[in-house]
Amino acid sequence: MSIIIKPIITEKITKEGEVFNRFGFVVDKKANKIQIKNAVEAAYGVNVVAVNTMNYRADRTVKFTKSGLISGKTNAYKKAIVQVQEGETIDFYNNI
């Protein structure tokens, strides 16, 4: 089971990475904070200080068009904000 699905690279999280050493990841919905901490430490070789998690629900939309109702939804996911030890950093761009 892969715990880390993908890193989140947005303007807000990039700024938090520079200022507070916090980095964001989309993780498995069933993973807990201890599993996320161990997965990040193993994958990137850093010491994790704190882990905050958020569950995002699926947003459902309905559009009224000429051909009738069109319904859609976004995927539900779990986001983890990981704070690493002072002086350490995670470089997402090193193996591009």
C-alpha positions in Angstrom: 0.0 0.0 0.0 1.4 3.3 -1.1 0.7 6.0 1.5 1.9 9.1 -0.3 0.0 9.5 -3.5 1.4 12.8 -4.8 2.9 16.1 -3.5 0.8 19.2 -3.6 2.6 22.0 -5.3 0.6 25.2 -5.0 1.6 28.8 -4.4 0.4 28.7 -0.8 2.1 25.5 0.2 5.3 26.5 -1.6 5.4 29.7 0.5 4.8 27.7 3.7 7.6 25.4 2.7 10.0 28.4 2.4 8.9 30.1 5.6 7.7 27.4 8.0 9.3 24.2 6.5 5.8 22.7 5.8 5.0 20.6 2.8 1.8 19.1 1.5 0.9 15.7 0.2 -2.2 13.9 -1.0 -2.2 10.7 1.0 -4.2 7.5 1.3 -7.6 8.0 3.0 -7.0 5.2 5.5 -3.5 6.3 6.5 -3.0 7.8 10.0 -0.5 10.4 11.1 2.2 7.9 12.3 2.1 6.0 8.9 2.3 9.3 7.0 5.3 10.5 9.2 7.2 7.2 8.6 6.4 7.3 4.8 7.7 10.8 4.4 10.8 10.1 6.5 11.6 7.0 4.4 10.9 8.6 1.0 12.7 11.9 1.5 15.2 11.3 4.3 14.1 14.1 6.6 13.0 14.3 10.2 9.3 15.1 10.6 8.2 17.3 13.5 4.4 17.4 13.0 1.7 16.1 10.8 -1.7 17.7 10.2 -4.4 15.9 8.1 -7.6 17.1 6.4 -10.3 15.1 4.8 -11.9 16.7 1.7 -15.3 15.5 0.7 -16.5 15.0 -2.9 -18.2 18.1 -4.3 -21.3 17.4 -6.4 -22.5 19.7 -9.1 -25.6 19.8 -11.3 -25.8 21.8 -14.5 -28.9 22.6 -16.4 -28.3 22.5 -20.1 -30.4 22.3 -23.3 -30.0 18.6 -23.4 -31.0 18.1 -19.8 -29.4 17.7 -16.4 -25.7 16.9 -16.3 -24.4 15.8 -12.9 -20.7 15.5 -11.9 -18.5 15.3 -8.9 -14.9 15.8 -7.8 -13.0 13.1 -6.0 -12.7 12.9 -2.2 -9.2 12.8 -0.9 -7.0 13.3 2.3 -4.4 16.0 2.5 -1.5 16.0 4.9 0.6 19.0 5.9 4.0 17.8 7.1 6.4 20.0 9.0 10.1 19.0 8.9 12.9 19.8 11.3 14.5 23.3 11.1 17.3 23.4 8.5 15.9 20.4 6.4 13.9 20.7 3.2 12.2 18.5 0.6 13.1 19.2 -3.0 10.3 18.0 -5.3 12.1 19.1 -8.5 15.5 17.2 -8.1 14.6 14.2 -10.3 12.8 15.8 -13.2 
